[in-house]
Amino acid sequence: MSLNRRATYNMLLRSSENRSVPFCNCEYPAVTRSRLTANKVERCRCGEDTSTRFDWTWDVDCGHPETKITNGTEIVFHPVYSQGTSVIRGTQPLQHGMHHYWEIKILSQLAGTDIMLGIGTDKVDLLSHRFQFSSVLGLDDQSWGYSYRGLTQHNSQLKYYGKKFSQGRIIGVYVDLFRGVLEFYLNRRSQGRAYANIPRDSNGCIYPMICSTSAKSSIKLINAASFKDSLVFNCMKVISKYPKLLEQVHAVPGLRRLADDLWFLQLREPKKTDEFQRNNLLLEDEALLCGLKKKKFNDIVTQSQSHTSQECENISEDQIYDNMITEEDTKKHSTNSSRTISTSSSSEDEELAWMISREFFCNH
């Protein structure tokens, strides 16, 4: 194989590895499909029944005049042809000091200069790029955007962030305006923290936003909810990290309703087999890794009295507690009265998880 062909092959391989898979296996209706054809494809509803809450919808009165918005949720950008960038924002600004989460389903194939979703302040001019093809969200310091090419942008600075997305994907946006954090989800799996400098003062308004340069590109808002920062919210953030604790919470009728209200905190689905293969990881390797984590955990519990606090601080939460809290583990914790407590934030989460498990789910 020549050097040029090898370079082309490697580029295509890296591109395919960074491309996400659809949320479901449904067939989406083609744009050119005739209404009279016998092979009619129904609209996919997967993922839309998880939550039907809409604290805001897309604003019909502002943005590109040629953009079509149906029921405040479904947008068709440039229905005829595209001659620039259309920017749409939500009807309500995001309240400061609260947590906000919404999801968007991609209904059409994406192509062109850029399709981005994210947030922006009320200083963003929605019509400034009406006749220009550009990546509007993140061009200045007043907006933050996640591109369908897998890039994020703020203040004209691009960075690699997550996987590429197109038709059939569900994109989630989590904005923590209590701590100033922005995070994106792809097919209900977190892509990690994108930005941690979101303004938290009440001087300006921050809106959900989306922009597209692609003709006939279509998206749908499937849920949008806001939550106050409270003890219940922070406890659920900790509990959601441990599947065993989460199962026990769902088993208590009085707590199940609280867990259902904060469903988006529990988006920690196991990796699928094809994703392991795509990333050259084997299920046997993951099982071996979990076994090593379990052995490390047992060694730490049995030798906790001989550990110094400095040694315990060097042990991360993921090394010990990831998917491993069981009833036997909680009993070991309850009998170990001299358990070492670290002052780090991750150790506080570990301590809270242990206290919850010991107080509510252990047999006294």
C-alpha positions in Angstrom: 0.0 0.0 0.0 1.4 3.4 -1.0 1.9 6.1 1.6 -0.9 8.2 0.2 -3.4 5.4 0.3 -2.2 4.4 3.8 -2.7 8.0 5.0 -6.1 8.2 3.4 -7.1 4.9 5.0 -5.9 6.0 8.5 -7.8 9.3 8.1 -11.1 7.4 7.2 -10.5 5.0 10.0 -10.1 7.7 12.6 -13.1 9.5 11.2 -15.3 6.4 11.6 -14.1 5.7 15.1 -15.2 9.2 16.2 -18.6 8.8 14.7 -21.5 8.0 17.1 -24.1 5.3 16.6 -27.9 6.0 16.5 -29.9 5.9 19.7 -32.1 3.1 18.3 -32.4 0.9 15.3 -35.5 2.6 13.8 -35.7 3.5 10.2 -36.3 7.2 9.7 -38.6 8.4 6.9 -36.6 9.6 3.8 -37.2 13.2 2.7 -37.9 12.1 -0.9 -40.2 9.3 0.1 -43.6 9.5 -1.6 -46.7 9.8 0.5 -48.4 7.2 -1.7 -45.7 4.5 -1.3 -46.8 1.3 0.4 -43.6 1.1 2.4 -44.5 4.0 4.7 -42.2 4.5 7.7 -43.6 5.7 11.0 -41.9 8.5 12.9 -39.6 7.1 15.5 -40.7 7.8 19.1 -37.8 6.1 21.0 -36.6 8.1 24.0 -39.5 10.5 23.9 -41.5 8.8 26.6 -38.9 9.1 29.3 -40.0 12.7 30.2 -42.7 14.8 28.7 -41.9 17.9 30.7 -41.3 21.2 28.9 -40.4 24.2 31.0 -39.7 26.1 27.8 -40.0 25.6 24.0 -38.4 27.2 20.9 -39.3 30.9 20.3 -41.3 31.3 17.1 -41.1 35.1 17.1 -37.3 35.5 17.1 -34.6 34.1 14.8 -34.5 33.3 11.1 -37.9 34.2 9.5 -37.7 31.3 7.1 -37.2 28.7 9.7 -40.3 26.5 10.4 -41.2 25.7 14.0 -44.0 23.3 14.8 -45.7 23.1 18.3 -42.7 24.9 19.7 -40.6 21.7 19.7 -39.8 20.7 16.1 -37.6 22.9 13.9 -37.0 22.6 10.1 -34.1 24.9 9.2 -34.1 26.4 5.7 -37.2 24.4 4.4 -36.4 25.3 0.7 -32.8 26.2 0.4 -30.1 27.6 2.6 -28.4 31.0 2.1 -26.9 31.5 5.6 -27.1 30.5 9.2 -30.3 30.3 11.2 -30.2 30.7 15.0 -33.1 29.9 17.3 -33.3 30.3 21.0 -35.7 29.2 23.8 -38.8 31.1 24.9 -37.5 31.4 28.5 -34.1 32.3 29.9 -32.4 29.8 32.2 -32.8 30.7 35.8 -29.6 31.3 37.7 -28.8 29.1 40.7 -30.6 26.1 39.1 -29.8 23.0 37.2 -31.2 22.7 33.6 -31.4 19.7 31.3 -32.9 19.3 27.9 -32.7 16.8 25.0 -32.8 17.2 21.3 -33.4 14.4 18.8 -31.8 14.7 15.3 -34.5 13.9 12.7 -32.5 14.4 9.5 -29.1 13.7 8.1 -26.7 16.6 8.9 -24.3 18.2 6.5 -22.9 21.5 5.5 -20.9 24.2 7.3 -22.2 23.5 10.8 -25.1 22.5 13.0 -24.6 23.5 16.7 -26.5 23.4 19.9 -25.7 25.0 23.2 -26.4 28.2 25.1 -25.9 32.0 24.6 -26.7 35.3 26.4 -29.3 37.8 25.4 -26.5 39.8 23.7 -26.2 37.3 20.9 -27.5 38.8 17.6 -29.7 36.0 16.1 -29.8 37.6 12.6 -26.1 38.7 12.3 -25.2 35.7 10.1 -28.5 35.4 8.2 -26.6 35.5 4.9 -23.3 34.0 6.1 -22.4 30.3 6.6 -20.6 30.1 9.9 -20.5 28.3 13.3 -22.3 31.0 15.2 -22.5 29.5 18.7 -19.1 30.2 20.4 -17.9 32.8 17.9 -17.7 35.3 20.7 -17.6 35.2 24.5 -21.4 35.4 24.7 -22.2 31.8 23.6 -21.0 28.2 23.9 -21.7 25.5 21.3 -21.3 21.8 20.5 -20.9 21.1 16.8 -22.1 18.0 14.9 -18.5 17.5 14.0 -17.6 16.7 17.6 -16.1 20.0 18.4 -17.0 22.6 21.1 -16.5 26.4 20.6 -16.3 29.4 22.9 -14.8 32.8 22.1 -13.7 31.6 18.7 -11.7 28.8 20.2 -12.4 25.3 19.0 -11.5 22.1 20.8 -12.0 18.4 20.3 -14.7 17.3 22.7 -17.0 14.3 21.8 -18.1 12.1 19.0 -19.8 13.3 15.8 -23.6 13.1 15.6 -26.2 13.0 12.9 -29.7 11.5 12.3 -31.1 9.3 15.0 -29.0 10.6 17.9 -30.3 12.2 21.1 -28.2 15.1 22.3 -28.6 16.2 25.9 -27.5 19.6 27.4 -26.9 20.0 31.1 -26.3 23.5 32.4 -25.5 23.9 36.1 -26.0 27.6 36.8 -25.3 27.1 40.5 -21.6 26.2 39.8 -21.3 27.5 36.2 -20.8 24.2 34.4 -21.9 23.1 30.9 -22.0 19.4 29.9 -23.3 17.6 26.8 -24.7 14.1 26.6 -24.8 11.9 23.5 -27.4 9.1 23.4 -27.8 9.7 27.1 -24.2 9.2 28.0 -22.1 12.1 29.3 -19.4 13.4 27.0 -17.7 15.0 30.0 -17.5 18.6 31.2 -17.3 21.0 28.3 -16.9 24.4 30.1 -16.8 25.5 33.7 -16.9 29.3 33.2 -20.5 29.9 32.6 -21.6 33.2 34.1 -23.6 32.8 37.3 -24.6 36.4 38.0 -28.1 37.7 37.4 -27.0 40.7 35.3 -27.5 38.8 32.0 -29.9 36.2 30.7 -28.8 32.9 29.2 -30.9 31.1 26.7 -30.9 27.6 25.1 -29.8 28.0 21.5 -29.4 26.0 18.3 -28.1 27.0 14.8 -27.9 25.4 11.4 -26.6 26.2 7.9 -27.9 22.9 6.4 -31.0 23.1 4.2 -34.0 21.0 5.4 -32.2 19.9 8.5 -34.6 19.0 11.2 -34.4 18.6 15.0 -37.0 18.1 17.8 -37.0 19.1 21.5 -38.2 16.1 23.4 -37.9 17.4 27.0 -36.7 20.4 29.0 -36.7 20.6 32.8 -35.1 22.7 35.5 -34.3 21.7 39.1 -33.4 23.6 42.2 -30.0 23.0 43.9 -31.0 21.2 47.1 -29.9 18.4 49.4 -32.2 15.9 47.6 -30.6 16.9 44.2 -27.0 16.5 45.5 -27.8 13.2 47.3 -29.2 11.8 44.0 -26.1 12.9 42.2 -24.1 10.8 44.6 -26.5 7.8 44.7 -26.7 7.7 40.9 -23.0 6.9 40.7 -23.6 3.5 42.4 -26.0 1.1 40.7 -26.5 -1.0 43.8 -27.6 2.0 45.9 -29.8 3.2 43.0 -31.6 -0.1 42.9 -32.2 0.1 46.6 -33.6 3.6 46.3 -36.0 2.5 43.6 -37.2 -0.3 45.9 -38.4 2.2 48.5 -41.9 3.6 47.4 -41.3 6.9 49.2 -38.0 7.5 47.4 -38.9 6.1 44.0 -40.9 9.3 43.1 -37.9 11.5 43.9 -35.6 9.3 41.8 -38.0 9.4 38.9 -38.2 13.2 39.0 -34.4 13.3 38.7 -34.1 10.7 36.0 -31.4 12.5 33.9 -28.9 12.1 36.8 -29.1 8.3 36.3 -27.9 8.2 32.7 -25.1 5.7 33.3 -26.0 3.0 30.8 -23.5 0.1 30.4 -21.4 0.2 27.3 -22.6 -1.9 24.4 -20.6 -4.7 22.8 -20.2 -3.0 19.5 -18.8 0.1 21.3 -16.2 -2.1 23.0 -15.2 -3.6 19.6 -15.1 -0.1 18.0 -12.6 1.1 20.6 -10.6 -2.2 20.5 -11.6 -3.1 24.0 -12.7 -6.7 24.9 -15.4 -7.6 27.4 -12.9 -10.0 29.0 -10.6 -7.1 29.7 -13.4 -5.2 31.3 -14.3 -8.2 33.5 -10.6 -8.6 34.5 -10.5 -4.9 35.4 -13.6 -5.1 37.5 -12.0 -8.1 39.3 -8.9 -6.2 40.0 -11.0 -3.3 41.3 -12.9 -5.7 43.6 -9.7 -7.2 45.0 -8.3 -3.7 45.6 -11.4 -2.8 47.4 -11.3 -5.8 49.7 -7.6 -5.2 50.5 -8.3 -1.6 51.5 -11.3 -2.6 53.7 -9.3 -5.3 55.6 -6.2 -3.1 55.9 -7.9 0.2 56.6 -6.6 0.5 60.1 -3.0 0.3 58.9 -3.5 3.0 56.2 -2.6 6.6 56.8 -4.9 9.4 55.7 -2.4 10.4 53.1 -2.6 7.0 51.5 -6.3 7.0 51.5 -6.4 10.3 49.7 -4.4 8.9 46.9 -7.1 6.3 46.1 -9.7 7.7 43.7 -13.4 7.1 43.8 -13.5 5.3 40.5 -10.7 2.9 41.5 -12.7 1.6 44.4 -16.4 2.3 44.2 -17.3 2.0 40.5 -20.3 -0.5 40.3 -19.0 -2.4 43.3 -21.1 -1.5 46.4 -22.9 -4.6 47.6 -24.7 -5.6 50.8 -21.5 -7.4 52.0 -19.5 -4.3 51.4 -21.9 -2.2 53.5 -21.8 -4.7 56.3 -18.0 -4.5 56.3 -18.3 -0.7 56.5 -20.7 -0.8 59.4 -18.4 -3.0 61.4 -15.4 -0.9 60.7 -15.7 1.9 63.3 -12.3 3.3 62.7 -12.8 4.0 59.0 -10.6 6.7 57.7 -12.3 9.8 56.3 -10.6 12.1 53.7 -11.3 15.8 53.3 -11.4 15.7 49.5 -14.7 16.3 47.6 -14.6 12.7 46.2 -14.2 11.2 49.7 -17.1 13.3 50.9 -19.2 11.6 48.2 -17.9 8.2 49.3 -18.7 9.0 52.9 -22.3 10.1 52.0 -22.9 7.0 49.9 -21.7 4.8 52.8 -23.8 6.7 55.3 -26.9 6.4 53.1 -26.4 2.7 52.6 -25.7 2.1 56.3 -28.6 4.1 57.6 -31.4 3.0 55.2 -30.5 -0.3 53.7 -28.6 -2.3 56.3 -30.4 -4.7 58.7 -30.0 -3.3 62.2 
